[in-house]
Amino acid sequence: MKINKSALEDIRAHGAEGYPHEICGIMLGPRGEGRVTEVRKARNIIVERARDRYEIDPRDHIRIQREADAEGLDIVGYYHSHPDHPAQASRFDTERAWAGNVYLIVSIENGKPVDANCFVADTDGGPFRLEPLVVA
């Protein structure tokens, strides 16, 4: 997946800002190009397990989809953080994956972003495969 440097930096900053909880958001890009040029923050509606779980607020998802449509952008995928854990997809992440979307996970250790990886599922619910992350 290709992502603009500024979009990746926004994700990393969002992860650090939300530490020690998981943060989440949506990655957008020009229609049909499959590259990420900007990101939009979303609320994580999971409260009890916010340190190791996320779920995008459906109202944010709808709002961001409407904004993207109005701006001629596609939802390329979704991002979230793993506080004090590697940037690897968990079973929970994989089971909730939608086919065809890119999922970026940023690892935040002690409040600092340290790593990021992308994953794609060919079928809903996984399995995930690693997708090369190209910063352009």
Secondary structure, DSSP 8 states (H G I E B T S, - for coil): -EE-HHHHHHHHHHHHHHTTS--EEEEEEETTT-EE-EEEEE-B---TTTTT---B-HHHHHHHHHHHHHHTEEEEEEEEEEETS-S---HHHHHT--TT-EEEEEEEETTEEEEEEEEEESSTT--EEEE--EE-
